[in-house]
Every structure is written in C-alpha cells, then in structure tokens.
Amino acid sequence: MTHLQRELTLAVWRKSSRSGSGDQCVEMAALSSDLRAVRDSKDPSGPALVLTPAAWRGLLDGIKES
C-alpha cells in the first residue's frame, strides 16, 4: 500500500453543511502536503480524486462562479 493509499484509508471525510439530505453529495478530506481528496458520498469505498492546492483553489473558484 502506498503512502497516499494509506492516507485515503485513514482520511477524515466531511460533507458540506449545504449538502442537505439529498443523495447528490460529495465529501472532502484534507491530506498531507495540502492535498485535498474528493469522493462520492454514496460510494465511500469507490475512487477519490486527489487535488493539488492549486487545483483545489481552482475547483472552489469555479464553484463560486457558477
């Protein structure tokens, strides 16, 4: 198991308070080196997208603009 895989296994995942009770939610976890991981809350054992700090900021900026 790689370091990143271990981090994802032990990560503390959280859902946005704005997600409400719907089933169209994503979860986020902060990882080492300021990396962020995002996954589908309906499939917690499924794949996670790992983002660099710049990509995370870009994602948040894009969400704010929409």
mmCIF file as Biopython writes it, N, C-alpha, C and O atoms, coordinates in Angstrom:
data_model
#
loop_
_atom_site.group_PDB
_atom_site.id
_atom_site.type_symbol
_atom_site.label_atom_id
_atom_site.label_alt_id
_atom_site.label_comp_id
_atom_site.label_asym_id
_atom_site.label_entity_id
_atom_site.label_seq_id
_atom_site.pdbx_PDB_ins_code
_atom_site.Cartn_x
_atom_site.Cartn_y
_atom_site.Cartn_z
_atom_site.occupancy
_atom_site.B_iso_or_equiv
_atom_site.auth_seq_id
_atom_site.auth_asym_id
_atom_site.pdbx_PDB_model_num
ATOM 1   N N  . MET A ? 1  ? 0.849   -1.182 0.000   1.0 0.0 1  A 1 
ATOM 2   C CA . MET A ? 1  ? 0.000   0.000  0.000   1.0 0.0 1  A 1 
ATOM 3   C C  . MET A ? 1  ? 0.895   1.246  0.000   1.0 0.0 1  A 1 
ATOM 4   O O  . MET A ? 1  ? 1.837   1.343  0.786   1.0 0.0 1  A 1 
ATOM 5   N N  . THR A ? 2  ? 0.592   2.181  -0.878  1.0 0.0 2  A 1 
ATOM 6   C CA . THR A ? 2  ? 1.382   3.413  -0.953  1.0 0.0 2  A 1 
ATOM 7   C C  . THR A ? 2  ? 0.994   4.364  0.177   1.0 0.0 2  A 1 
ATOM 8   O O  . THR A ? 2  ? -0.022  4.185  0.848   1.0 0.0 2  A 1 
ATOM 9   N N  . HIS A ? 3  ? 1.820   5.362  0.362   1.0 0.0 3  A 1 
ATOM 10  C CA . HIS A ? 3  ? 1.540   6.385  1.385   1.0 0.0 3  A 1 
ATOM 11  C C  . HIS A ? 3  ? 0.195   7.061  1.109   1.0 0.0 3  A 1 
ATOM 12  O O  . HIS A ? 3  ? -0.597  7.268  2.029   1.0 0.0 3  A 1 
ATOM 13  N N  . LEU A ? 4  ? -0.060  7.401  -0.142  1.0 0.0 4  A 1 
ATOM 14  C CA . LEU A ? 4  ? -1.311  8.071  -0.490  1.0 0.0 4  A 1 
ATOM 15  C C  . LEU A ? 4  ? -2.512  7.155  -0.249  1.0 0.0 4  A 1 
ATOM 16  O O  . LEU A ? 4  ? -3.536  7.608  0.262   1.0 0.0 4  A 1 
ATOM 17  N N  . GLN A ? 5  ? -2.404  5.900  -0.603  1.0 0.0 5  A 1 
ATOM 18  C CA . GLN A ? 5  ? -3.492  4.954  -0.351  1.0 0.0 5  A 1 
ATOM 19  C C  . GLN A ? 5  ? -3.772  4.842  1.149   1.0 0.0 5  A 1 
ATOM 20  O O  . GLN A ? 5  ? -4.929  4.789  1.566   1.0 0.0 5  A 1 
ATOM 21  N N  . ARG A ? 6  ? -2.727  4.806  1.943   1.0 0.0 6  A 1 
ATOM 22  C CA . ARG A ? 6  ? -2.876  4.737  3.394   1.0 0.0 6  A 1 
ATOM 23  C C  . ARG A ? 6  ? -3.578  5.998  3.912   1.0 0.0 6  A 1 
ATOM 24  O O  . ARG A ? 6  ? -4.474  5.919  4.752   1.0 0.0 6  A 1 
ATOM 25  N N  . GLU A ? 7  ? -3.163  7.145  3.404   1.0 0.0 7  A 1 
ATOM 26  C CA . GLU A ? 7  ? -3.804  8.400  3.818   1.0 0.0 7  A 1 
ATOM 27  C C  . GLU A ? 7  ? -5.290  8.408  3.484   1.0 0.0 7  A 1 
ATOM 28  O O  . GLU A ? 7  ? -6.112  8.831  4.297   1.0 0.0 7  A 1 
ATOM 29  N N  . LEU A ? 8  ? -5.632  7.938  2.287   1.0 0.0 8  A 1 
ATOM 30  C CA . LEU A ? 8  ? -7.036  7.910  1.878   1.0 0.0 8  A 1 
ATOM 31  C C  . LEU A ? 8  ? -7.846  6.964  2.757   1.0 0.0 8  A 1 
ATOM 32  O O  . LEU A ? 8  ? -9.006  7.238  3.065   1.0 0.0 8  A 1 
ATOM 33  N N  . THR A ? 9  ? -7.242  5.862  3.156   1.0 0.0 9  A 1 
ATOM 34  C CA . THR A ? 9  ? -7.924  4.903  4.021   1.0 0.0 9  A 1 
ATOM 35  C C  . THR A ? 9  ? -8.185  5.493  5.402   1.0 0.0 9  A 1 
ATOM 36  O O  . THR A ? 9  ? -9.225  5.226  6.005   1.0 0.0 9  A 1 
ATOM 37  N N  . LEU A ? 10 ? -7.255  6.289  5.903   1.0 0.0 10 A 1 
ATOM 38  C CA . LEU A ? 10 ? -7.366  6.856  7.246   1.0 0.0 10 A 1 
ATOM 39  C C  . LEU A ? 10 ? -7.969  8.263  7.260   1.0 0.0 10 A 1 
ATOM 40  O O  . LEU A ? 10 ? -8.145  8.849  8.328   1.0 0.0 10 A 1 
ATOM 41  N N  . ALA A ? 11 ? -8.281  8.797  6.104   1.0 0.0 11 A 1 
ATOM 42  C CA . ALA A ? 11 ? -8.751  10.184 5.999   1.0 0.0 11 A 1 
ATOM 43  C C  . ALA A ? 11 ? -10.052 10.407 6.768   1.0 0.0 11 A 1 
ATOM 44  O O  . ALA A ? 11 ? -10.888 9.513  6.905   1.0 0.0 11 A 1 
ATOM 45  N N  . VAL A ? 12 ? -10.184 11.628 7.259   1.0 0.0 12 A 1 
ATOM 46  C CA . VAL A ? 12 ? -11.430 12.057 7.898   1.0 0.0 12 A 1 
ATOM 47  C C  . VAL A ? 12 ? -12.219 12.806 6.831   1.0 0.0 12 A 1 
ATOM 48  O O  . VAL A ? 12 ? -11.857 13.914 6.436   1.0 0.0 12 A 1 
ATOM 49  N N  . TRP A ? 13 ? -13.293 12.191 6.378   1.0 0.0 13 A 1 
ATOM 50  C CA . TRP A ? 13 ? -14.106 12.748 5.300   1.0 0.0 13 A 1 
ATOM 51  C C  . TRP A ? 13 ? -15.221 13.596 5.880   1.0 0.0 13 A 1 
ATOM 52  O O  . TRP A ? 13 ? -15.785 13.266 6.923   1.0 0.0 13 A 1 
ATOM 53  N N  . ARG A ? 14 ? -15.538 14.693 5.197   1.0 0.0 14 A 1 
ATOM 54  C CA . ARG A ? 14 ? -16.657 15.527 5.651   1.0 0.0 14 A 1 
ATOM 55  C C  . ARG A ? 14 ? -17.469 16.004 4.463   1.0 0.0 14 A 1 
ATOM 56  O O  . ARG A ? 14 ? -16.960 16.198 3.359   1.0 0.0 14 A 1 
ATOM 57  N N  . LYS A ? 15 ? -18.736 16.184 4.733   1.0 0.0 15 A 1 
ATOM 58  C CA . LYS A ? 15 ? -19.679 16.646 3.722   1.0 0.0 15 A 1 
ATOM 59  C C  . LYS A ? 15 ? -20.020 18.099 4.021   1.0 0.0 15 A 1 
ATOM 60  O O  . LYS A ? 15 ? -20.068 18.497 5.184   1.0 0.0 15 A 1 
ATOM 61  N N  . SER A ? 16 ? -20.251 18.876 3.004   1.0 0.0 16 A 1 
ATOM 62  C CA . SER A ? 16 ? -20.620 20.267 3.188   1.0 0.0 16 A 1 
ATOM 63  C C  . SER A ? 16 ? -21.922 20.377 3.969   1.0 0.0 16 A 1 
ATOM 64  O O  . SER A ? 16 ? -22.841 19.580 3.776   1.0 0.0 16 A 1 
ATOM 65  N N  . SER A ? 17 ? -21.994 21.355 4.841   1.0 0.0 17 A 1 
ATOM 66  C CA . SER A ? 17 ? -23.241 21.591 5.585   1.0 0.0 17 A 1 
ATOM 67  C C  . SER A ? 17 ? -24.353 22.032 4.640   1.0 0.0 17 A 1 
ATOM 68  O O  . SER A ? 17 ? -25.527 21.984 5.008   1.0 0.0 17 A 1 
ATOM 69  N N  . ARG A ? 18 ? -24.008 22.455 3.449   1.0 0.0 18 A 1 
ATOM 70  C CA . ARG A ? 18 ? -25.005 22.876 2.456   1.0 0.0 18 A 1 
ATOM 71  C C  . ARG A ? 18 ? -25.538 21.707 1.631   1.0 0.0 18 A 1 
ATOM 72  O O  . ARG A ? 18 ? -26.400 21.889 0.770   1.0 0.0 18 A 1 
ATOM 73  N N  . SER A ? 19 ? -25.024 20.511 1.896   1.0 0.0 19 A 1 
ATOM 74  C CA . SER A ? 19 ? -25.456 19.345 1.131   1.0 0.0 19 A 1 
ATOM 75  C C  . SER A ? 19 ? -26.903 18.960 1.434   1.0 0.0 19 A 1 
ATOM 76  O O  . SER A ? 19 ? -27.581 18.379 0.587   1.0 0.0 19 A 1 
ATOM 77  N N  . GLY A ? 20 ? -27.365 19.274 2.611   1.0 0.0 20 A 1 
ATOM 78  C CA . GLY A ? 20 ? -28.725 18.915 2.969   1.0 0.0 20 A 1 
ATOM 79  C C  . GLY A ? 20 ? -28.885 17.412 3.093   1.0 0.0 20 A 1 
ATOM 80  O O  . GLY A ? 20 ? -27.942 16.704 3.445   1.0 0.0 20 A 1 
ATOM 81  N N  . SER A ? 21 ? -30.090 16.927 2.801   1.0 0.0 21 A 1 
ATOM 82  C CA . SER A ? 21 ? -30.354 15.499 2.955   1.0 0.0 21 A 1 
ATOM 83  C C  . SER A ? 21 ? -30.410 14.779 1.608   1.0 0.0 21 A 1 
ATOM 84  O O  . SER A ? 21 ? -30.781 13.606 1.555   1.0 0.0 21 A 1 
ATOM 85  N N  . GLY A ? 22 ? -30.054 15.452 0.536   1.0 0.0 22 A 1 
ATOM 86  C CA . GLY A ? 22 ? -30.093 14.842 -0.785  1.0 0.0 22 A 1 
ATOM 87  C C  . GLY A ? 22 ? -29.031 13.781 -0.964  1.0 0.0 22 A 1 
ATOM 88  O O  . GLY A ? 22 ? -28.149 13.623 -0.120  1.0 0.0 22 A 1 
ATOM 89  N N  . ASP A ? 23 ? -29.117 13.052 -2.071  1.0 0.0 23 A 1 
ATOM 90  C CA . ASP A ? 23 ? -28.135 11.997 -2.307  1.0 0.0 23 A 1 
ATOM 91  C C  . ASP A ? 23 ? -27.132 12.376 -3.401  1.0 0.0 23 A 1 
ATOM 92  O O  . ASP A ? 23 ? -26.456 11.506 -3.950  1.0 0.0 23 A 1 
ATOM 93  N N  . GLN A ? 24 ? -27.036 13.638 -3.711  1.0 0.0 24 A 1 
ATOM 94  C CA . GLN A ? 24 ? -26.099 14.122 -4.737  1.0 0.0 24 A 1 
ATOM 95  C C  . GLN A ? 24 ? -24.957 14.878 -4.065  1.0 0.0 24 A 1 
ATOM 96  O O  . GLN A ? 24 ? -24.700 16.038 -4.388  1.0 0.0 24 A 1 
ATOM 97  N N  . CYS A ? 25 ? -24.280 14.225 -3.137  1.0 0.0 25 A 1 
ATOM 98  C CA . CYS A ? 25 ? -23.265 14.901 -2.337  1.0 0.0 25 A 1 
ATOM 99  C C  . CYS A ? 25 ? -21.867 14.363 -2.607  1.0 0.0 25 A 1 
ATOM 100 O O  . CYS A ? 25 ? -21.687 13.214 -3.013  1.0 0.0 25 A 1 
ATOM 101 N N  . VAL A ? 26 ? -20.903 15.208 -2.375  1.0 0.0 26 A 1 
ATOM 102 C CA . VAL A ? 26 ? -19.508 14.794 -2.394  1.0 0.0 26 A 1 
ATOM 103 C C  . VAL A ? 26 ? -18.936 15.042 -1.005  1.0 0.0 26 A 1 
ATOM 104 O O  . VAL A ? 26 ? -19.454 15.847 -0.232  1.0 0.0 26 A 1 
ATOM 105 N N  . GLU A ? 27 ? -17.859 14.332 -0.711  1.0 0.0 27 A 1 
ATOM 106 C CA . GLU A ? 27 ? -17.156 14.513 0.549   1.0 0.0 27 A 1 
ATOM 107 C C  . GLU A ? 27 ? -15.733 14.941 0.251   1.0 0.0 27 A 1 
ATOM 108 O O  . GLU A ? 27 ? -15.191 14.637 -0.812  1.0 0.0 27 A 1 
ATOM 109 N N  . MET A ? 28 ? -15.131 15.647 1.197   1.0 0.0 28 A 1 
ATOM 110 C CA . MET A ? 28 ? -13.773 16.144 1.051   1.0 0.0 28 A 1 
ATOM 111 C C  . MET A ? 28 ? -12.960 15.727 2.252   1.0 0.0 28 A 1 
ATOM 112 O O  . MET A ? 28 ? -13.475 15.639 3.366   1.0 0.0 28 A 1 
ATOM 113 N N  . ALA A ? 29 ? -11.676 15.468 2.017   1.0 0.0 29 A 1 
ATOM 114 C CA . ALA A ? 29 ? -10.744 15.173 3.100   1.0 0.0 29 A 1 
ATOM 115 C C  . ALA A ? 29 ? -9.449  15.926 2.855   1.0 0.0 29 A 1 
ATOM 116 O O  . ALA A ? 29 ? -8.954  15.985 1.729   1.0 0.0 29 A 1 
ATOM 117 N N  . ALA A ? 30 ? -8.905  16.501 3.922   1.0 0.0 30 A 1 
ATOM 118 C CA . ALA A ? 30 ? -7.602  17.159 3.843   1.0 0.0 30 A 1 
ATOM 119 C C  . ALA A ? 30 ? -6.528  16.093 4.043   1.0 0.0 30 A 1 
ATOM 120 O O  . ALA A ? 30 ? -6.608  15.291 4.974   1.0 0.0 30 A 1 
ATOM 121 N N  . LEU A ? 31 ? -5.532  16.086 3.176   1.0 0.0 31 A 1 
ATOM 122 C CA . LEU A ? 31 ? -4.426  15.137 3.250   1.0 0.0 31 A 1 
ATOM 123 C C  . LEU A ? 31 ? -3.131  15.894 3.521   1.0 0.0 31 A 1 
ATOM 124 O O  . LEU A ? 31 ? -3.133  17.120 3.635   1.0 0.0 31 A 1 
ATOM 125 N N  . SER A ? 32 ? -2.041  15.168 3.621   1.0 0.0 32 A 1 
ATOM 126 C CA . SER A ? 32 ? -0.749  15.819 3.835   1.0 0.0 32 A 1 
ATOM 127 C C  . SER A ? 32 ? -0.347  16.645 2.624   1.0 0.0 32 A 1 
ATOM 128 O O  . SER A ? 32 ? -0.920  16.508 1.543   1.0 0.0 32 A 1 
ATOM 129 N N  . SER A ? 33 ? 0.634   17.492 2.819   1.0 0.0 33 A 1 
ATOM 130 C CA . SER A ? 33 ? 1.157   18.360 1.747   1.0 0.0 33 A 1 
ATOM 131 C C  . SER A ? 33 ? 0.070   19.233 1.143   1.0 0.0 33 A 1 
ATOM 132 O O  . SER A ? 33 ? 0.153   19.606 -0.027  1.0 0.0 33 A 1 
ATOM 133 N N  . ASP A ? 34 ? -0.945  19.560 1.925   1.0 0.0 34 A 1 
ATOM 134 C CA . ASP A ? 34 ? -2.054  20.415 1.489   1.0 0.0 34 A 1 
ATOM 135 C C  . ASP A ? 34 ? -2.865  19.824 0.346   1.0 0.0 34 A 1 
ATOM 136 O O  . ASP A ? 34 ? -3.611  20.546 -0.315  1.0 0.0 34 A 1 
ATOM 137 N N  . LEU A ? 35 ? -2.735  18.529 0.102   1.0 0.0 35 A 1 
ATOM 138 C CA . LEU A ? 35 ? -3.569  17.869 -0.898  1.0 0.0 35 A 1 
ATOM 139 C C  . LEU A ? 35 ? -4.988  17.754 -0.364  1.0 0.0 35 A 1 
ATOM 140 O O  . LEU A ? 35 ? -5.201  17.712 0.848   1.0 0.0 35 A 1 
ATOM 141 N N  . ARG A ? 36 ? -5.951  17.704 -1.265  1.0 0.0 36 A 1 
ATOM 142 C CA . ARG A ? 36 ? -7.359  17.504 -0.903  1.0 0.0 36 A 1 
ATOM 143 C C  . ARG A ? 36 ? -7.881  16.346 -1.730  1.0 0.0 36 A 1 
ATOM 144 O O  . ARG A ? 36 ? -7.519  16.183 -2.895  1.0 0.0 36 A 1 
ATOM 145 N N  . ALA A ? 37 ? -8.740  15.541 -1.111  1.0 0.0 37 A 1 
ATOM 146 C CA . ALA A ? 37 ? -9.365  14.426 -1.816  1.0 0.0 37 A 1 
ATOM 147 C C  . ALA A ? 37 ? -10.862 14.650 -1.838  1.0 0.0 37 A 1 
ATOM 148 O O  . ALA A ? 37 ? -11.436 15.176 -0.884  1.0 0.0 37 A 1 
ATOM 149 N N  . VAL A ? 38 ? -11.492 14.250 -2.929  1.0 0.0 38 A 1 
ATOM 150 C CA . VAL A ? 38 ? -12.938 14.396 -3.112  1.0 0.0 38 A 1 
ATOM 151 C C  . VAL A ? 38 ? -13.474 13.038 -3.552  1.0 0.0 38 A 1 
ATOM 152 O O  . VAL A ? 38 ? -12.860 12.358 -4.374  1.0 0.0 38 A 1 
ATOM 153 N N  . ARG A ? 39 ? -14.627 12.645 -2.998  1.0 0.0 39 A 1 
ATOM 154 C CA . ARG A ? 39 ? -15.244 11.381 -3.382  1.0 0.0 39 A 1 
ATOM 155 C C  . ARG A ? 39 ? -16.761 11.509 -3.355  1.0 0.0 39 A 1 
ATOM 156 O O  . ARG A ? 39 ? -17.305 12.459 -2.791  1.0 0.0 39 A 1 
ATOM 157 N N  . ASP A ? 40 ? -17.427 10.557 -3.961  1.0 0.0 40 A 1 
ATOM 158 C CA . ASP A ? 40 ? -18.880 10.474 -3.984  1.0 0.0 40 A 1 
ATOM 159 C C  . ASP A ? 40 ? -19.340 9.915  -2.648  1.0 0.0 40 A 1 
ATOM 160 O O  . ASP A ? 40 ? -18.914 8.829  -2.254  1.0 0.0 40 A 1 
ATOM 161 N N  . SER A ? 41 ? -20.202 10.640 -1.946  1.0 0.0 41 A 1 
ATOM 162 C CA . SER A ? 41 ? -20.635 10.193 -0.622  1.0 0.0 41 A 1 
ATOM 163 C C  . SER A ? 41 ? -21.440 8.896  -0.675  1.0 0.0 41 A 1 
ATOM 164 O O  . SER A ? 41 ? -21.519 8.184  0.326   1.0 0.0 41 A 1 
ATOM 165 N N  . LYS A ? 42 ? -22.035 8.578  -1.817  1.0 0.0 42 A 1 
ATOM 166 C CA . LYS A ? 42 ? -22.802 7.342  -1.948  1.0 0.0 42 A 1 
ATOM 167 C C  . LYS A ? 42 ? -21.905 6.126  -2.147  1.0 0.0 42 A 1 
ATOM 168 O O  . LYS A ? 42 ? -22.360 4.991  -2.005  1.0 0.0 42 A 1 
ATOM 169 N N  . ASP A ? 43 ? -20.637 6.352  -2.473  1.0 0.0 43 A 1 
ATOM 170 C CA . ASP A ? 43 ? -19.716 5.257  -2.763  1.0 0.0 43 A 1 
ATOM 171 C C  . ASP A ? 43 ? -18.400 5.483  -2.014  1.0 0.0 43 A 1 
ATOM 172 O O  . ASP A ? 43 ? -17.370 5.723  -2.643  1.0 0.0 43 A 1 
ATOM 173 N N  . PRO A ? 44 ? -18.421 5.411  -0.683  1.0 0.0 44 A 1 
ATOM 174 C CA . PRO A ? 44 ? -17.214 5.735  0.083   1.0 0.0 44 A 1 
ATOM 175 C C  . PRO A ? 44 ? -16.033 4.814  -0.173  1.0 0.0 44 A 1 
ATOM 176 O O  . PRO A ? 44 ? -14.894 5.198  0.094   1.0 0.0 44 A 1 
ATOM 177 N N  . SER A ? 45 ? -16.266 3.628  -0.674  1.0 0.0 45 A 1 
ATOM 178 C CA . SER A ? 45 ? -15.140 2.742  -0.984  1.0 0.0 45 A 1 
ATOM 179 C C  . SER A ? 45 ? -14.706 2.870  -2.438  1.0 0.0 45 A 1 
ATOM 180 O O  . SER A ? 45 ? -13.789 2.178  -2.880  1.0 0.0 45 A 1 
ATOM 181 N N  . GLY A ? 46 ? -15.363 3.752  -3.177  1.0 0.0 46 A 1 
ATOM 182 C CA . GLY A ? 46 ? -15.025 3.973  -4.579  1.0 0.0 46 A 1 
ATOM 183 C C  . GLY A ? 46 ? -13.821 4.887  -4.727  1.0 0.0 46 A 1 
ATOM 184 O O  . GLY A ? 46 ? -13.126 5.168  -3.751  1.0 0.0 46 A 1 
ATOM 185 N N  . PRO A ? 47 ? -13.575 5.350  -5.942  1.0 0.0 47 A 1 
ATOM 186 C CA . PRO A ? 47 ? -12.391 6.172  -6.203  1.0 0.0 47 A 1 
ATOM 187 C C  . PRO A ? 47 ? -12.496 7.562  -5.584  1.0 0.0 47 A 1 
ATOM 188 O O  . PRO A ? 47 ? -13.586 8.080  -5.344  1.0 0.0 47 A 1 
ATOM 189 N N  . ALA A ? 48 ? -11.345 8.137  -5.339  1.0 0.0 48 A 1 
ATOM 190 C CA . ALA A ? 48 ? -11.253 9.509  -4.837  1.0 0.0 48 A 1 
ATOM 191 C C  . ALA A ? 48 ? -10.381 10.306 -5.790  1.0 0.0 48 A 1 
ATOM 192 O O  . ALA A ? 48 ? -9.389  9.798  -6.313  1.0 0.0 48 A 1 
ATOM 193 N N  . LEU A ? 49 ? -10.751 11.538 -6.008  1.0 0.0 49 A 1 
ATOM 194 C CA . LEU A ? 49 ? -9.969  12.457 -6.828  1.0 0.0 49 A 1 
ATOM 195 C C  . LEU A ? 49 ? -9.064  13.244 -5.888  1.0 0.0 49 A 1 
ATOM 196 O O  . LEU A ? 49 ? -9.555  13.903 -4.972  1.0 0.0 49 A 1 
ATOM 197 N N  . VAL A ? 50 ? -7.762  13.187 -6.097  1.0 0.0 50 A 1 
ATOM 198 C CA . VAL A ? 50 ? -6.804  13.896 -5.248  1.0 0.0 50 A 1 
ATOM 199 C C  . VAL A ? 50 ? -6.332  15.137 -5.985  1.0 0.0 50 A 1 
ATOM 200 O O  . VAL A ? 50 ? -5.860  15.061 -7.120  1.0 0.0 50 A 1 
ATOM 201 N N  . LEU A ? 51 ? -6.465  16.281 -5.324  1.0 0.0 51 A 1 
ATOM 202 C CA . LEU A ? 51 ? -6.174  17.573 -5.944  1.0 0.0 51 A 1 
ATOM 203 C C  . LEU A ? 51 ? -5.001  18.271 -5.267  1.0 0.0 51 A 1 
ATOM 204 O O  . LEU A ? 51 ? -4.853  18.222 -4.045  1.0 0.0 51 A 1 
ATOM 205 N N  . THR A ? 52 ? -4.177  18.915 -6.070  1.0 0.0 52 A 1 
ATOM 206 C CA . THR A ? 52 ? -3.102  19.759 -5.547  1.0 0.0 52 A 1 
ATOM 207 C C  . THR A ? 52 ? -3.734  21.028 -4.967  1.0 0.0 52 A 1 
ATOM 208 O O  . THR A ? 52 ? -4.902  21.309 -5.233  1.0 0.0 52 A 1 
ATOM 209 N N  . PRO A ? 53 ? -2.977  21.796 -4.180  1.0 0.0 53 A 1 
ATOM 210 C CA . PRO A ? 53 ? -3.532  23.040 -3.654  1.0 0.0 53 A 1 
ATOM 211 C C  . PRO A ? 53 ? -4.058  23.973 -4.760  1.0 0.0 53 A 1 
ATOM 212 O O  . PRO A ? 53 ? -5.120  24.576 -4.602  1.0 0.0 53 A 1 
ATOM 213 N N  . ALA A ? 54 ? -3.330  24.092 -5.866  1.0 0.0 54 A 1 
ATOM 214 C CA . ALA A ? 54 ? -3.767  24.973 -6.957  1.0 0.0 54 A 1 
ATOM 215 C C  . ALA A ? 54 ? -5.051  24.449 -7.605  1.0 0.0 54 A 1 
ATOM 216 O O  . ALA A ? 54 ? -5.950  25.228 -7.923  1.0 0.0 54 A 1 
ATOM 217 N N  . ALA A ? 55 ? -5.137  23.140 -7.799  1.0 0.0 55 A 1 
ATOM 218 C CA . ALA A ? 55 ? -6.343  22.563 -8.390  1.0 0.0 55 A 1 
ATOM 219 C C  . ALA A ? 55 ? -7.531  22.704 -7.448  1.0 0.0 55 A 1 
ATOM 220 O O  . ALA A ? 55 ? -8.649  22.949 -7.902  1.0 0.0 55 A 1 
ATOM 221 N N  . TRP A ? 56 ? -7.310  22.551 -6.138  1.0 0.0 56 A 1 
ATOM 222 C CA . TRP A ? 56 ? -8.384  22.715 -5.148  1.0 0.0 56 A 1 
ATOM 223 C C  . TRP A ? 56 ? -8.921  24.150 -5.183  1.0 0.0 56 A 1 
ATOM 224 O O  . TRP A ? 56 ? -10.132 24.368 -5.184  1.0 0.0 56 A 1 
ATOM 225 N N  . ARG A ? 57 ? -8.003  25.125 -5.212  1.0 0.0 57 A 1 
ATOM 226 C CA . ARG A ? 57 ? -8.428  26.532 -5.293  1.0 0.0 57 A 1 
ATOM 227 C C  . ARG A ? 57 ? -9.207  26.779 -6.578  1.0 0.0 57 A 1 
ATOM 228 O O  . ARG A ? 57 ? -10.221 27.476 -6.564  1.0 0.0 57 A 1 
ATOM 229 N N  . GLY A ? 58 ? -8.742  26.214 -7.686  1.0 0.0 58 A 1 
ATOM 230 C CA . GLY A ? 58 ? -9.439  26.366 -8.959  1.0 0.0 58 A 1 
ATOM 231 C C  . GLY A ? 58 ? -10.834 25.770 -8.914  1.0 0.0 58 A 1 
ATOM 232 O O  . GLY A ? 58 ? -11.777 26.359 -9.442  1.0 0.0 58 A 1 
ATOM 233 N N  . LEU A ? 59 ? -10.978 24.609 -8.291  1.0 0.0 59 A 1 
ATOM 234 C CA . LEU A ? 59 ? -12.290 23.989 -8.153  1.0 0.0 59 A 1 
ATOM 235 C C  . LEU A ? 59 ? -13.218 24.872 -7.326  1.0 0.0 59 A 1 
ATOM 236 O O  . LEU A ? 59 ? -14.362 25.107 -7.714  1.0 0.0 59 A 1 
ATOM 237 N N  . LEU A ? 60 ? -12.731 25.358 -6.197  1.0 0.0 60 A 1 
ATOM 238 C CA . LEU A ? 60 ? -13.559 26.221 -5.347  1.0 0.0 60 A 1 
ATOM 239 C C  . LEU A ? 60 ? -13.932 27.515 -6.065  1.0 0.0 60 A 1 
ATOM 240 O O  . LEU A ? 60 ? -15.073 27.968 -5.976  1.0 0.0 60 A 1 
ATOM 241 N N  . ASP A ? 61 ? -12.985 28.103 -6.769  1.0 0.0 61 A 1 
ATOM 242 C CA . ASP A ? 61 ? -13.281 29.329 -7.522  1.0 0.0 61 A 1 
ATOM 243 C C  . ASP A ? 61 ? -14.335 29.062 -8.583  1.0 0.0 61 A 1 
ATOM 244 O O  . ASP A ? 61 ? -15.243 29.871 -8.773  1.0 0.0 61 A 1 
ATOM 245 N N  . GLY A ? 62 ? -14.224 27.933 -9.275  1.0 0.0 62 A 1 
ATOM 246 C CA . GLY A ? 62 ? -15.211 27.580 -10.295 1.0 0.0 62 A 1 
ATOM 247 C C  . GLY A ? 62 ? -16.598 27.376 -9.715  1.0 0.0 62 A 1 
ATOM 248 O O  . GLY A ? 62 ? -17.596 27.770 -10.318 1.0 0.0 62 A 1 
ATOM 249 N N  . ILE A ? 63 ? -16.659 26.759 -8.543  1.0 0.0 63 A 1 
ATOM 250 C CA . ILE A ? 63 ? -17.953 26.556 -7.877  1.0 0.0 63 A 1 
ATOM 251 C C  . ILE A ? 63 ? -18.559 27.886 -7.480  1.0 0.0 63 A 1 
ATOM 252 O O  . ILE A ? 63 ? -19.759 28.098 -7.651  1.0 0.0 63 A 1 
ATOM 253 N N  . LYS A ? 64 ? -17.745 28.780 -6.954  1.0 0.0 64 A 1 
ATOM 254 C CA . LYS A ? 64 ? -18.246 30.096 -6.522  1.0 0.0 64 A 1 
ATOM 255 C C  . LYS A ? 64 ? -18.767 30.908 -7.691  1.0 0.0 64 A 1 
ATOM 256 O O  . LYS A ? 64 ? -19.699 31.696 -7.529  1.0 0.0 64 A 1 
ATOM 257 N N  . GLU A ? 65 ? -18.182 30.732 -8.867  1.0 0.0 65 A 1 
ATOM 258 C CA . GLU A ? 65 ? -18.600 31.489 -10.047 1.0 0.0 65 A 1 
ATOM 259 C C  . GLU A ? 65 ? -19.878 30.960 -10.671 1.0 0.0 65 A 1 
ATOM 260 O O  . GLU A ? 65 ? -20.543 31.680 -11.416 1.0 0.0 65 A 1 
ATOM 261 N N  . SER A ? 66 ? -20.234 29.722 -10.383 1.0 0.0 66 A 1 
ATOM 262 C CA . SER A ? 66 ? -21.421 29.130 -11.029 1.0 0.0 66 A 1 
ATOM 263 C C  . SER A ? 66 ? -22.699 29.421 -10.272 1.0 0.0 66 A 1 
ATOM 264 O O  . SER A ? 66 ? -23.775 28.992 -10.689 1.0 0.0 66 A 1 
#
